[in-house]
Amino acid sequence: MKTSKYLFLGMVALAFAACNNEEVINDGPVAAQVSAGIEGVQTRAAGTNWDSNDQIGISCSGGKTTYTNVLYTVSDVSSGSFASDAPIYFQDLKEVTFSAYYPYAAAGGTIEKTITATDQEAEAQKKIDYMFASGAKASKQNPSVKFTNEGDTDARFTHRMSQLSFTFNQGADTDLTNMADFTISGLKMEGTFNTENGTASVTNTAQAAELKITETPSASDTYTRSLILFPQQVENGKFNLSLTLGGETYKTELSVPNGGTDLTAGNKYTYTITVKKTEIVVSQSSIEGWGDGGDGNGTAEM
């Protein structure tokens, strides 16, 4: 009888301790700890890491923990850590799934944008480098929210726009410093970015337009310029490029590489252009940066 009595008392004590432990786990606020990486070589349009003061919007759902568009600002660019003045707190012990987007917009929802030449300037371009991350999971017991690639889950930020990169090379009997501008046409500039699911696309009513970049290259025989555009279907897979050099206008028709008809989210399409006295030669080039968009080639004349 005594043995049974002591055994019963021991079980009660263990149960009481377990309840107390659960209360300890639930007692007091636990904030989400956020870190994030970017797919590929950890690069954005404007740099090799997150920049100081970069801001993202985070949403999450799981159990009683539900937040929408909470502002987090980078706190350590080297580690990709983020902090918030009003952080997300876990409300129970349930696992929570997180998503995030960049750059932060106070209103969240769907961002409407018409891209102009001003948006393609170095500092301004970061504001249209829309990115999205999803699939990160955390809980009160394990509050580290990692927008990274770990195990079977790749929750890194991915570029949701398309990028065109032009490398202009100086040919025989030309001076690249005399290049005054270049223009692309036949592509659409009006689009939206959905901060809730990361979809970037041109609007249904968007029309093909011109985008003129006016800039004087440095004193070099090579000049590289990248543009960020909305993903889109390109009519007949072709668009136009013209440039002004030494008072003369050169024109060419460019094709989406590999016979494609789309500029795809997250892909970078690179064209190498040699400017000669009487023509432009657009040669094949390698793909780098955002993803494999294919090679481009063609020839242009005055």
Salt bridges, closest charged atoms under 4 A:
ASP51 OD2 - ARG44 NH2 2.87
ASP51 OD2 - LYS126 NZ 3.36
ASP54 OD2 - ARG44 NH2 2.78
ASP119 OD1 - LYS113 NZ 3.04
GLU123 OE1 - LYS126 NZ 2.99
ASP129 OD1 - HIS159 ND1 2.87
GLU150 OE2 - LYS146 NZ 3.75
ASP154 OD2 - ARG156 NH2 2.79
ASP181 OD2 - LYS212 NZ 3.92
GLU215 OE1 - ARG225 NE 3.19
GLU288 OE1 - LYS268 NZ 3.89
